[in-house]
Amino acid sequence: MSAGLKGDYRKTRELEKRISDLPRMLGIEVARSCADIISRLARASFDASCNAFYDPWDPSAKGETVTLVKSGALRSGIRYVAIGTRLRAQLGPKYAKYQVGKRAVFPTSVLPPAYKKAIDEAAAKIIAAQLGKAA
């Protein structure tokens, strides 16, 4: 004769659902926490007239360093926003796409080491907090 389990399994099902949602929820939280950090990194490389890997932009036709700063609107518009588990680059003014097309501001395929480090640190901190440990 086997002993049957008795009781209300709704809490168990709720826990299973929370556990299955955990990777997505962690991803959302990591993206949210990284957006400001990576935005600051993007503005810093922009201020240095470099791409995200700190390779300098090509000089102007006259051989001068290009800053892309006249009013400051382009610089202040450079930021990342979290959309679910993803980070999306935003540019601000309408003309930004033309300038950024000429001078790389955002990475296109590979993450710069500083971006990766920021994401790794945020992820470790958030996962540790979810596990109930001090980060």
C-alpha positions, 0 to 999 in steps of 0.5 A, spaced: 500 500 500 502 506 498 502 512 502 498 518 498 500 525 498 495 530 501 494 537 502 494 543 497 499 543 492 497 550 489 503 553 493 507 548 490 505 550 483 506 557 485 513 556 487 514 552 481 512 558 477 516 563 480 522 558 479 521 557 472 520 565 471 527 566 475 532 566 469 527 571 466 526 576 472 533 576 473 535 578 466 530 583 467 533 586 473 540 585 470 538 589 464 535 595 468 541 595 473 546 596 467 542 601 463 545 607 467 552 604 468 553 602 461 550 609 459 555 613 463 561 608 459 558 610 452 558 618 454 565 617 457 568 614 450 564 619 446 567 625 450 574 622 449 572 622 441 572 614 441 568 608 440 566 604 445 573 600 445 576 607 445 579 607 438 579 614 436 574 616 431 577 618 424 579 625 424 575 631 420 577 632 413 582 638 415 585 633 420 582 635 426 579 631 432 572 630 431 568 631 438 560 631 435 559 636 440 556 643 438 549 644 443 550 638 447 544 635 445 547 629 441 551 627 447 546 628 452 541 623 448 546 617 448 543 612 453 541 605 454 534 603 456 532 596 459 527 593 455 525 586 458 532 582 458 535 587 453 539 593 453 537 598 447 541 604 445 537 610 444 540 616 441 536 622 442 535 628 437 533 626 430 540 627 426 544 623 431 543 617 426 547 620 421 552 622 426 553 616 429 553 612 422 559 616 421 562 615 428 561 609 431 558 610 438 555 604 440 558 597 439 555 593 434 557 586 435 562 584 440 561 588 447 567 592 450 570 589 456 568 595 460 561 593 458 561 586 460 565 587 466 559 592 468 554 586 466 557 581 470 558 585 476 551 587 476 548 580 475 553 577 480 550 582 485 543 581 483 543 573 483 547 573 490 541 577 493 536 573 490 539 567 493 539 571 500 546 572 500 550 578 501 553 581 495 
